[in-house]
Every structure is written in C-alpha cells, then in structure tokens.
Amino acid sequence: MPGNGTTEAGCSRTVAEHVSNTTSSQMERSVTASVISMTVGIISNTLALCILVKAYHRFRLKSKAFFLLFCSGLVVTDFLGHLINGSLVLYVYACNKKWEAFDPRHMVCGLFGVSMVFFGLSPLLLGSVMAVERCIGVTRPLFHSRALAAHHTKRLLALIWLLAALVALLPVLLWRPYQVQRSRSWCFFRLEGPRDWLDKLLPLIFSSLGLLALLVSIVCNMLTCCTLLLSKLRCRRHHLAKGTSHHLEMICQLMAILIVSCVCWGPLLVMVIILSTQEQGECPAFRLLMAIRMATWNQILDPWVYILLRKAVLKKVFLLGHSCWGTKSHSHSLPRWRCSTMKSSVETSVTSIRSKLDYSGVDGVVDGGVDGVVDGGVDGGLPDTVIKAMS
C-alpha cells in the first residue's frame, strides 16, 4: 500500500510538471508571436505614414489630398492600436495572466476592452467614409470640389473617432464592464455567463456598425468602379484622353482595404452577433481567440496597401512583367502606348494654344504647325511655330 501511494504521488507530480512545462511553452510562443506582430505592425505603419505624408504635401491642393488625409488617419489609428493593445498584451503575459492579483479593480481590463473596441471599429468606419468620399469624387466631381474642403475632412475624421470612442465607452458608462475572456489574455464584451438584454445589446451595436461599414464600402466601391469603367469605355469610343490614373490607384487601394477588412474582421463580427443573440451557453474560446488574432492582422496589412499599391510600384511591376514574360509583339506595345499618350497630350496643348491665339486675334500662327505636331511631332519633334507659341 505505501508503495502504491508513492507511485501515485510520483505520477501526479510528473503530470503536473508536464502540464506546467506545456503551459509555459505555450505562453512563450504567445509572447513571441505578440512581440513579432507588434514590431511588424509598428514598422509597417510608420513606413506607410511617411509615404502618405510625403504624398499629401505633393497633392495638397488637389482632390487626392482629402483621400490621403483619411488614409493618414487610418494609418495613425492602426499604429496606435498596435502600440497600445500590444503593450497591454505584453503586460498581461508579464503578470502571468493573474488578473486577480494585478487588476483587482478591473481598471486594466476596462482599458483593454475600450482599446480593443475603439481600434477595431475606427478602421472599419474610416474605410467606409473613404469609399463614400471616392464615390462622390468620381460620380459628382463638381459637388465634391465645391462642398468638401480640408476643414470638413478634418471634422469628419474627428467625428469618426468620436463615434468609435462612444461605442467603446458605452459598457463603462452603463455599468456593464468588460470581461476577461477564457484565454485570460484579453478583455472584450460579456459573451458568456449570466447576461441581461443590455449585455447582449452592446456587442450587437459594435458588430452591426462594423458590418454596416463593410456593406457601405462594398456598395460605394462597386459604384465607383462601374463609373470609372463606363467613363473609360466612353473616352475610348470617342478617342478622348482622360487622366483617370490617380482614380484607378485610389480605387485599387480601396478595394484592397475592403478585402483585407472583410477577411480579417468578418469572422469576428459574425461570431459576436451569433454569441450575442443565442441564449446562455458555452462560448467557443479557441475560435474566438483565433478570430481576434485574425482581426489584429488587419492593422498589419492595411499599411502595406499604401506601400505596395502605389502608381510608381505598380508601374515598375508592369515593366518587370513585360521584360520577363512579354513576347516580341508585346515588347513594342509600351513604347507605342507612350507615343499615343504623348500624341494626345500634344493635341490637347495645340488645341488650347489655338483657342488662346484665336481669342487674341492672332491667326495663322499654328495653322502650319498642328498637322506637324499631330502627325509627325511625336517622332520628329515640335514645329518652331508651336514652340514659339508655347514660350
């Protein structure tokens, strides 16, 4: 009998040590993943912010400046989200996730929950407002240039942040504190345990606003893309040259932001709605943790949209693809496209010069130069009459 007791005690000690080693190794992996995610997110957002600030100063007086201002606000939000949420996660792991010991008054948990909701909802709302702004800029350009000024954009940006902060502070203001989730590494809405109608309403507000923002982004981006496509086809049918490259660049960025937001935030928003509407039951802790980790990747991937999907980068990728996979017949398409672009720009310049000279009463200055410009000016240079007129 004593031998059996000693054996059982040794087995239980071995099992306890094995569980302890497994838990510590999992915690080390989680800490390492959090540090890597936080570092990559901060570096990516800093690089994207530098690119956007430089572009904003270059397009300060153009319509693209409004879009760049919203992009800068989105990148700043993602940067602060990584910094604050990442620091709180590392603090929780440093305290061995013993919330009762380091947070007896639930102040850290409340700050963690507010930060999670605010920095989660703000990028979704900003993405939808950016899509609406581009939709108005493409479909109603005169109204856009007349009604939207720089101070309006800054006020709208502040209102978005204020709405996200109000939703994040609702549980604190209504005495429905955030709850430590089952993994004990983060705080969020009360999704399990005894709940009343208000506990169910608060996460529903968060998820409904997020899904509504995604829906608005989808509708506005589709409408903008259809408008640009119809405009491109109309210009090609009438042999007109219209500069829509900056519109196309912004639409590519918006579509990429939309895809990233849907993939990263869609599972979490849908899961929160399901858990909020169902009766009291078991909360899938592992699936919820995976969903929140997918959502954090949104703040890492967003800045790379602005770093990679720029006109200069896309042009280099296009040229690299032509040099690597382009056939002999395709190798001359790019110079031909450049020549046609130059030809159309010269035609536009000559038409403008002719109208100005006709208005001032000077005739015949460009009569002999137009044909030379349109027909042979691309290859043989501009005629002297047109050069003198331009100077």
Secondary structure as a PSIPRED ss2 file (coil, helix, strand):
# PSIPRED VFORMAT (PSIPRED V4.0)

   1 M C   1.000  0.000  0.000
   2 P H   0.000  1.000  0.000
   3 G H   0.000  1.000  0.000
   4 N H   0.000  1.000  0.000
   5 G H   0.000  1.000  0.000
   6 T H   0.000  1.000  0.000
   7 T H   0.000  1.000  0.000
   8 E H   0.000  1.000  0.000
   9 A H   0.000  1.000  0.000
  10 G H   0.000  1.000  0.000
  11 C H   0.000  1.000  0.000
  12 S H   0.000  1.000  0.000
  13 R H   0.000  1.000  0.000
  14 T H   0.000  1.000  0.000
  15 V H   0.000  1.000  0.000
  16 A H   0.000  1.000  0.000
  17 E H   0.000  1.000  0.000
  18 H H   0.000  1.000  0.000
  19 V H   0.000  1.000  0.000
  20 S H   0.000  1.000  0.000
  21 N H   0.000  1.000  0.000
  22 T H   0.000  1.000  0.000
  23 T H   0.000  1.000  0.000
  24 S H   0.000  1.000  0.000
  25 S H   0.000  1.000  0.000
  26 Q H   0.000  1.000  0.000
  27 M H   0.000  1.000  0.000
  28 E H   0.000  1.000  0.000
  29 R H   0.000  1.000  0.000
  30 S H   0.000  1.000  0.000
  31 V H   0.000  1.000  0.000
  32 T H   0.000  1.000  0.000
  33 A H   0.000  1.000  0.000
  34 S H   0.000  1.000  0.000
  35 V H   0.000  1.000  0.000
  36 I H   0.000  1.000  0.000
  37 S H   0.000  1.000  0.000
  38 M H   0.000  1.000  0.000
  39 T H   0.000  1.000  0.000
  40 V H   0.000  1.000  0.000
  41 G H   0.000  1.000  0.000
  42 I H   0.000  1.000  0.000
  43 I H   0.000  1.000  0.000
  44 S H   0.000  1.000  0.000
  45 N H   0.000  1.000  0.000
  46 T H   0.000  1.000  0.000
  47 L H   0.000  1.000  0.000
  48 A H   0.000  1.000  0.000
  49 L H   0.000  1.000  0.000
  50 C H   0.000  1.000  0.000
  51 I H   0.000  1.000  0.000
  52 L H   0.000  1.000  0.000
  53 V H   0.000  1.000  0.000
  54 K H   0.000  1.000  0.000
  55 A H   0.000  1.000  0.000
  56 Y H   0.000  1.000  0.000
  57 H H   0.000  1.000  0.000
  58 R H   0.000  1.000  0.000
  59 F C   1.000  0.000  0.000
  60 R C   1.000  0.000  0.000
  61 L C   1.000  0.000  0.000
  62 K C   1.000  0.000  0.000
  63 S C   1.000  0.000  0.000
  64 K H   0.000  1.000  0.000
  65 A H   0.000  1.000  0.000
  66 F H   0.000  1.000  0.000
  67 F H   0.000  1.000  0.000
  68 L H   0.000  1.000  0.000
  69 L H   0.000  1.000  0.000
  70 F H   0.000  1.000  0.000
  71 C H   0.000  1.000  0.000
  72 S H   0.000  1.000  0.000
  73 G H   0.000  1.000  0.000
  74 L H   0.000  1.000  0.000
  75 V H   0.000  1.000  0.000
  76 V H   0.000  1.000  0.000
  77 T H   0.000  1.000  0.000
  78 D H   0.000  1.000  0.000
  79 F H   0.000  1.000  0.000
  80 L H   0.000  1.000  0.000
  81 G H   0.000  1.000  0.000
  82 H H   0.000  1.000  0.000
  83 L H   0.000  1.000  0.000
  84 I H   0.000  1.000  0.000
  85 N H   0.000  1.000  0.000
  86 G H   0.000  1.000  0.000
  87 S H   0.000  1.000  0.000
  88 L H   0.000  1.000  0.000
  89 V H   0.000  1.000  0.000
  90 L H   0.000  1.000  0.000
  91 Y H   0.000  1.000  0.000
  92 V H   0.000  1.000  0.000
  93 Y H   0.000  1.000  0.000
  94 A H   0.000  1.000  0.000
  95 C C   1.000  0.000  0.000
  96 N C   1.000  0.000  0.000
  97 K C   1.000  0.000  0.000
  98 K C   1.000  0.000  0.000
  99 W H   0.000  1.000  0.000
 100 E H   0.000  1.000  0.000
 101 A H   0.000  1.000  0.000
 102 F H   0.000  1.000  0.000
 103 D C   1.000  0.000  0.000
 104 P C   1.000  0.000  0.000
 105 R C   1.000  0.000  0.000
 106 H C   1.000  0.000  0.000
 107 M H   0.000  1.000  0.000
 108 V H   0.000  1.000  0.000
 109 C H   0.000  1.000  0.000
 110 G H   0.000  1.000  0.000
 111 L H   0.000  1.000  0.000
 112 F H   0.000  1.000  0.000
 113 G H   0.000  1.000  0.000
 114 V H   0.000  1.000  0.000
 115 S H   0.000  1.000  0.000
 116 M H   0.000  1.000  0.000
 117 V H   0.000  1.000  0.000
 118 F H   0.000  1.000  0.000
 119 F H   0.000  1.000  0.000
 120 G H   0.000  1.000  0.000
 121 L H   0.000  1.000  0.000
 122 S H   0.000  1.000  0.000
 123 P H   0.000  1.000  0.000
 124 L H   0.000  1.000  0.000
 125 L H   0.000  1.000  0.000
 126 L H   0.000  1.000  0.000
 127 G H   0.000  1.000  0.000
 128 S H   0.000  1.000  0.000
 129 V H   0.000  1.000  0.000
 130 M H   0.000  1.000  0.000
 131 A H   0.000  1.000  0.000
 132 V H   0.000  1.000  0.000
 133 E H   0.000  1.000  0.000
 134 R H   0.000  1.000  0.000
 135 C H   0.000  1.000  0.000
 136 I H   0.000  1.000  0.000
 137 G H   0.000  1.000  0.000
 138 V H   0.000  1.000  0.000
 139 T H   0.000  1.000  0.000
 140 R C   1.000  0.000  0.000
 141 P H   0.000  1.000  0.000
 142 L H   0.000  1.000  0.000
 143 F H   0.000  1.000  0.000
 144 H H   0.000  1.000  0.000
 145 S H   0.000  1.000  0.000
 146 R H   0.000  1.000  0.000
 147 A H   0.000  1.000  0.000
 148 L C   1.000  0.000  0.000
 149 A C   1.000  0.000  0.000
 150 A H   0.000  1.000  0.000
 151 H H   0.000  1.000  0.000
 152 H H   0.000  1.000  0.000
 153 T H   0.000  1.000  0.000
 154 K H   0.000  1.000  0.000
 155 R H   0.000  1.000  0.000
 156 L H   0.000  1.000  0.000
 157 L H   0.000  1.000  0.000
 158 A H   0.000  1.000  0.000
 159 L H   0.000  1.000  0.000
 160 I H   0.000  1.000  0.000
 161 W H   0.000  1.000  0.000
 162 L H   0.000  1.000  0.000
 163 L H   0.000  1.000  0.000
 164 A H   0.000  1.000  0.000
 165 A H   0.000  1.000  0.000
 166 L H   0.000  1.000  0.000
 167 V H   0.000  1.000  0.000
 168 A H   0.000  1.000  0.000
 169 L H   0.000  1.000  0.000
 170 L H   0.000  1.000  0.000
 171 P H   0.000  1.000  0.000
 172 V H   0.000  1.000  0.000
 173 L H   0.000  1.000  0.000
 174 L C   1.000  0.000  0.000
 175 W C   1.000  0.000  0.000
 176 R C   1.000  0.000  0.000
 177 P C   1.000  0.000  0.000
 178 Y C   1.000  0.000  0.000
 179 Q E   0.000  0.000  1.000
 180 V E   0.000  0.000  1.000
 181 Q C   1.000  0.000  0.000
 182 R C   1.000  0.000  0.000
 183 S C   1.000  0.000  0.000
 184 R C   1.000  0.000  0.000
 185 S C   1.000  0.000  0.000
 186 W C   1.000  0.000  0.000
 187 C E   0.000  0.000  1.000
 188 F E   0.000  0.000  1.000
 189 F C   1.000  0.000  0.000
 190 R C   1.000  0.000  0.000
 191 L C   1.000  0.000  0.000
 192 E C   1.000  0.000  0.000
 193 G C   1.000  0.000  0.000
 194 P C   1.000  0.000  0.000
 195 R C   1.000  0.000  0.000
 196 D C   1.000  0.000  0.000
 197 W H   0.000  1.000  0.000
 198 L H   0.000  1.000  0.000
 199 D H   0.000  1.000  0.000
 200 K H   0.000  1.000  0.000
 201 L H   0.000  1.000  0.000
 202 L H   0.000  1.000  0.000
 203 P H   0.000  1.000  0.000
 204 L H   0.000  1.000  0.000
 205 I H   0.000  1.000  0.000
 206 F H   0.000  1.000  0.000
 207 S H   0.000  1.000  0.000
 208 S H   0.000  1.000  0.000
 209 L H   0.000  1.000  0.000
 210 G H   0.000  1.000  0.000
 211 L H   0.000  1.000  0.000
 212 L H   0.000  1.000  0.000
 213 A H   0.000  1.000  0.000
 214 L H   0.000  1.000  0.000
 215 L H   0.000  1.000  0.000
 216 V H   0.000  1.000  0.000
 217 S H   0.000  1.000  0.000
 218 I H   0.000  1.000  0.000
 219 V H   0.000  1.000  0.000
 220 C H   0.000  1.000  0.000
 221 N H   0.000  1.000  0.000
 222 M H   0.000  1.000  0.000
 223 L H   0.000  1.000  0.000
 224 T H   0.000  1.000  0.000
 225 C H   0.000  1.000  0.000
 226 C H   0.000  1.000  0.000
 227 T H   0.000  1.000  0.000
 228 L H   0.000  1.000  0.000
 229 L H   0.000  1.000  0.000
 230 L H   0.000  1.000  0.000
 231 S H   0.000  1.000  0.000
 232 K H   0.000  1.000  0.000
 233 L H   0.000  1.000  0.000
 234 R H   0.000  1.000  0.000
 235 C H   0.000  1.000  0.000
 236 R H   0.000  1.000  0.000
 237 R H   0.000  1.000  0.000
 238 H C   1.000  0.000  0.000
 239 H C   1.000  0.000  0.000
 240 L C   1.000  0.000  0.000
 241 A C   1.000  0.000  0.000
 242 K C   1.000  0.000  0.000
 243 G C   1.000  0.000  0.000
 244 T C   1.000  0.000  0.000
 245 S H   0.000  1.000  0.000
 246 H H   0.000  1.000  0.000
 247 H H   0.000  1.000  0.000
 248 L H   0.000  1.000  0.000
 249 E H   0.000  1.000  0.000
 250 M H   0.000  1.000  0.000
 251 I H   0.000  1.000  0.000
 252 C H   0.000  1.000  0.000
 253 Q H   0.000  1.000  0.000
 254 L H   0.000  1.000  0.000
 255 M H   0.000  1.000  0.000
 256 A H   0.000  1.000  0.000
 257 I H   0.000  1.000  0.000
 258 L H   0.000  1.000  0.000
 259 I H   0.000  1.000  0.000
 260 V H   0.000  1.000  0.000
 261 S H   0.000  1.000  0.000
 262 C H   0.000  1.000  0.000
 263 V H   0.000  1.000  0.000
 264 C H   0.000  1.000  0.000
 265 W H   0.000  1.000  0.000
 266 G H   0.000  1.000  0.000
 267 P H   0.000  1.000  0.000
 268 L H   0.000  1.000  0.000
 269 L H   0.000  1.000  0.000
 270 V H   0.000  1.000  0.000
 271 M H   0.000  1.000  0.000
 272 V H   0.000  1.000  0.000
 273 I H   0.000  1.000  0.000
 274 I H   0.000  1.000  0.000
 275 L H   0.000  1.000  0.000
 276 S H   0.000  1.000  0.000
 277 T H   0.000  1.000  0.000
 278 Q C   1.000  0.000  0.000
 279 E C   1.000  0.000  0.000
 280 Q C   1.000  0.000  0.000
 281 G C   1.000  0.000  0.000
 282 E C   1.000  0.000  0.000
 283 C C   1.000  0.000  0.000
 284 P C   1.000  0.000  0.000
 285 A H   0.000  1.000  0.000
 286 F H   0.000  1.000  0.000
 287 R H   0.000  1.000  0.000
 288 L H   0.000  1.000  0.000
 289 L H   0.000  1.000  0.000
 290 M H   0.000  1.000  0.000
 291 A H   0.000  1.000  0.000
 292 I H   0.000  1.000  0.000
 293 R H   0.000  1.000  0.000
 294 M H   0.000  1.000  0.000
 295 A H   0.000  1.000  0.000
 296 T H   0.000  1.000  0.000
 297 W C   1.000  0.000  0.000
 298 N H   0.000  1.000  0.000
 299 Q H   0.000  1.000  0.000
 300 I H   0.000  1.000  0.000
 301 L H   0.000  1.000  0.000
 302 D H   0.000  1.000  0.000
 303 P H   0.000  1.000  0.000
 304 W H   0.000  1.000  0.000
 305 V H   0.000  1.000  0.000
 306 Y H   0.000  1.000  0.000
 307 I H   0.000  1.000  0.000
 308 L H   0.000  1.000  0.000
 309 L C   1.000  0.000  0.000
 310 R C   1.000  0.000  0.000
 311 K H   0.000  1.000  0.000
 312 A H   0.000  1.000  0.000
 313 V H   0.000  1.000  0.000
 314 L H   0.000  1.000  0.000
 315 K H   0.000  1.000  0.000
 316 K H   0.000  1.000  0.000
 317 V H   0.000  1.000  0.000
 318 F H   0.000  1.000  0.000
 319 L H   0.000  1.000  0.000
 320 L H   0.000  1.000  0.000
 321 G H   0.000  1.000  0.000
 322 H H   0.000  1.000  0.000
 323 S H   0.000  1.000  0.000
 324 C H   0.000  1.000  0.000
 325 W H   0.000  1.000  0.000
 326 G C   1.000  0.000  0.000
 327 T C   1.000  0.000  0.000
 328 K H   0.000  1.000  0.000
 329 S H   0.000  1.000  0.000
 330 H H   0.000  1.000  0.000
 331 S H   0.000  1.000  0.000
 332 H C   1.000  0.000  0.000
 333 S H   0.000  1.000  0.000
 334 L H   0.000  1.000  0.000
 335 P H   0.000  1.000  0.000
 336 R H   0.000  1.000  0.000
 337 W H   0.000  1.000  0.000
 338 R H   0.000  1.000  0.000
 339 C H   0.000  1.000  0.000
 340 S H   0.000  1.000  0.000
 341 T H   0.000  1.000  0.000
 342 M H   0.000  1.000  0.000
 343 K H   0.000  1.000  0.000
 344 S H   0.000  1.000  0.000
 345 S H   0.000  1.000  0.000
 346 V H   0.000  1.000  0.000
 347 E H   0.000  1.000  0.000
 348 T H   0.000  1.000  0.000
 349 S H   0.000  1.000  0.000
 350 V H   0.000  1.000  0.000
 351 T H   0.000  1.000  0.000
 352 S H   0.000  1.000  0.000
 353 I H   0.000  1.000  0.000
 354 R H   0.000  1.000  0.000
 355 S H   0.000  1.000  0.000
 356 K H   0.000  1.000  0.000
 357 L H   0.000  1.000  0.000
 358 D H   0.000  1.000  0.000
 359 Y H   0.000  1.000  0.000
 360 S C   1.000  0.000  0.000
 361 G C   1.000  0.000  0.000
 362 V C   1.000  0.000  0.000
 363 D C   1.000  0.000  0.000
 364 G C   1.000  0.000  0.000
 365 V C   1.000  0.000  0.000
 366 V C   1.000  0.000  0.000
 367 D H   0.000  1.000  0.000
 368 G H   0.000  1.000  0.000
 369 G H   0.000  1.000  0.000
 370 V H   0.000  1.000  0.000
 371 D H   0.000  1.000  0.000
 372 G H   0.000  1.000  0.000
 373 V H   0.000  1.000  0.000
 374 V H   0.000  1.000  0.000
 375 D H   0.000  1.000  0.000
 376 G H   0.000  1.000  0.000
 377 G H   0.000  1.000  0.000
 378 V H   0.000  1.000  0.000
 379 D H   0.000  1.000  0.000
 380 G H   0.000  1.000  0.000
 381 G C   1.000  0.000  0.000
 382 L C   1.000  0.000  0.000
 383 P C   1.000  0.000  0.000
 384 D H   0.000  1.000  0.000
 385 T H   0.000  1.000  0.000
 386 V H   0.000  1.000  0.000
 387 I H   0.000  1.000  0.000
 388 K H   0.000  1.000  0.000
 389 A H   0.000  1.000  0.000
 390 M H   0.000  1.000  0.000
 391 S C   1.000  0.000  0.000
